[in-house]
Amino acid sequence: MTEIILIILGISLLLYVLLGGADFGGGILELISRGKASGIVSRAIAPVWEANHMWLILVVVILFVGFPTVYSTVLTALHIPVLLVLIGIILRGSAFTFRHYDIEEETPKAIYSSIFRYSSLFTTFFLGVTTGGIILGDITQDYSQGFYAVYMNPWLNWFSFSLGIFVVILFAFLATIYTLGETKEKSHVERFTRIAKYLIITLVVAGALAFATAELEGHPLFFEFYHSIPSMISVVLATIALPLLWINLKRNNRQMLRLIAGFQTTMIVLGWFAIQFPVLVKINDGVDITVQSSIAPRATQLQLLIALIVGVLVVFPYMGYLYKTFKFGEKTADEQKAS
Amino acid sequence: MDEFLAARLQMAVSLGFHIVFACIGMVMPWFMFVAEWKWLKTKNPVYLDLAKAWAKGTAIFFAVGAVSGTVLSFELGMLWPTFMEHAGPIFGMPFSWEGTAFFVEAIALGLWLYGWNRLSDKVHLYTGMVVGIAGVASGIFVISANAWMNAPAGFDWIDGQAYNIDPVAAMFNKAWFAQSHHMIIAAFSATGFAVAGVHALLFMKNRLEIHAKALTIALAFASVAAFLQPLSGDHAAKNVAKLQPAKLAAFESHFETQKSAPLIIGGIPDVENREVNFAIKIPGALSFLAHGDFNAEVKGLEEFPEEEWPPVPIVHYSFQLMVAIGMFLMLLSVIFLAGTYKWKHWLEKRWWMLLLVFATPLGFIAIQAGWVVTEVGRQPWIIYGIMKTKDALTPMPGIQYTFYTISAVYLLLSFIIVWLMSRQIKMLQSKYLKHD
């Protein structure tokens, strides 16, 4: 039973990275392309963004119901970066909606756009920093150690910041590939193809930087990957897919591009899961929090699982219908006129 | 500022902000559904315009409700980690169902808002229904989780640890039903009167058909809800009397245990001398309202050690305010129902429009007051009788700064939203005035 809950937790997190990530990346992409992408991003995101962000809620709910000590420990040690993520989420979601629904007027629209773009960047960066703090596991439960050691040290370090940068580039990359599939105009295709290439290169550099800074912080991340067979396979597969991505980018093969980018991201996330498991939160001066030590009692697990399975059975088909309606549906007359 | 106070205030601000958006996001889809249904039935384009105009406002409110709700799901753990660590596995079940319900709501709303040209009329109409039902369901789930804090059930508490957890019993605790119907009805009443108030103001300016139609739809919901609300409140109060006698005593500043206890209306509680000054007292009425018998004994605050008293004046004033507004809105609903069925000319009158304009914020003020009653009334407990709120507080110092930050963000957002709404209304007005 615990395994199934863990698998659903993993899938939710993965879907949040893939769908929510492309969505956060949309804002970053607008920033990189100096607003050139905003029309396409807006049209592509608007109908689905709220549903995309539900995956985060699902992750949080599974954590506090199923793994309550993970939830409380992480939110205590990483209170500050999580608070920054939350402020980013508020600003970003609001600004995006305001831009979409407020009446057409230049100055307010420009303000919403810039809040949306910068808060997308800001939120994504601190999501990465928070994740970095969890991976690094420099977390203490001895709250008498002073403010810096307890609440700053876990995330205010080179590794967490490198991971922040890595996630920013990853999400921007996802959004670029996604946006490429949404436009046929030649100048756009050329621009986004160019951006995608730059992003791929920087992504590889940022990945290397994350491994290097982990060593710097005394966390043998490379070693962990090397010694976990599934992690190693994930990394190798993600790397092998790189040339494929490059070729398809040249040929502008949209469906293949999305597939490969999604596959690579999945591999990165799975690689992380494999080294993280079964320790969920590392404690630097005490007993690590593992799946076994934090899982809720069986009665709770059973009810959680029932709710999740019913949820999956209802939500997945409905979500599919939503995507089908807006992504692959024929454009309506109005939209053809608009584009 | 004291850390504990800062954390409680941050929670209050976050919940108070979220509840307004949650209510509007839950109720508006029902109004939109009726407008769209009338459009399909009558083919009067005013209904279509109305549905679309409401949809724009709702989309804004829904989005802000969604992000502020996301924030809350983290804040619970950031401010009260000890509470969540123990309570999560017990009262988490309604939250996991709420997740599904809200997911469905978000998907359906996306389809509804952007699917006008992509879905058939019928599918589009019923998608609106799905939004409404999923919204109410997710509301009930969240309230059921809150009700568990008031009426903890489904576990044995031994030496600070929960054993024999039964999440189903926790979800269907003794307070879930009373709190749910009271809150859902409140949401319909508050949103209905708020929407009606805005349209009444616009109708007074220029008597456009769209505002008349909007008034009818909003008031139809609001008046039924406001009429039922005192009955629902009576049931909820009886429930509190049974489960949390100290809270009920604080509602009424009822200090001494007595038979045929008087209902205290208004007044200024003097906690030190354990009396209420300047209040109207109706003999035996509290006994009747709390236990259905004029001679029943009502437990006073004296039965409880003083350190387990909630802050009496805040709870007392909030309760009185909520009840007063509830009664006033019930009166409005009686006028509306009488106007609908008999004295039709009433509903065209200026005094009626002015009453509606006056009532615009009242429902939401009552909701805020009601949550103060529930939450402050439960203090000093976070889980009634089990865990004190101060023992659940995060060890992180400096919560006042997070409180200031969150408050500033929400205050700014509130101003922007009011401004956005006024712009939307202006646009709608100018569109119609150009037509004529």
Interface residues (C-beta under 8 A of the other chain):
Chain A: A46 P47 V48 E50 A51 H53 M54 L56 I57 L58 V60 V61 I62 F64 V65 G66 P68 T69 Y71 S72 T73 L75 T76 H79 V82 L83 L86 I87 I89 I90 L91 G93 S94 F96 T97 F98 H100 Y101 D102 I103 Y143 F147 V150 Y151 A296 P297 A299 T300 Q303 L304 A307 L308 V310 G311 V314 V315 Y318 M319 Y321 L322 T325 F326 G329 T332 A333 D334 E335
Chain B: K56 A59 I60 F62 A63 V64 A66 V67 S68 G69 T70 V71 S73 F74 E75 L76 G77 M78 P81 T82 M84 E85 H86 G88 P89 I90 G92 M93 F95 S96 W97 E98 G99 T100 F102 F103 V104 A106 I107 A108 L109 G110 L111 L113 Y114 G115 N117 R118 L119 I165 D166 P167 V168 T394 P395 M396 P397 G398 T402 T405 I406 V409 L413 I416 L420 R423 Q424 M427
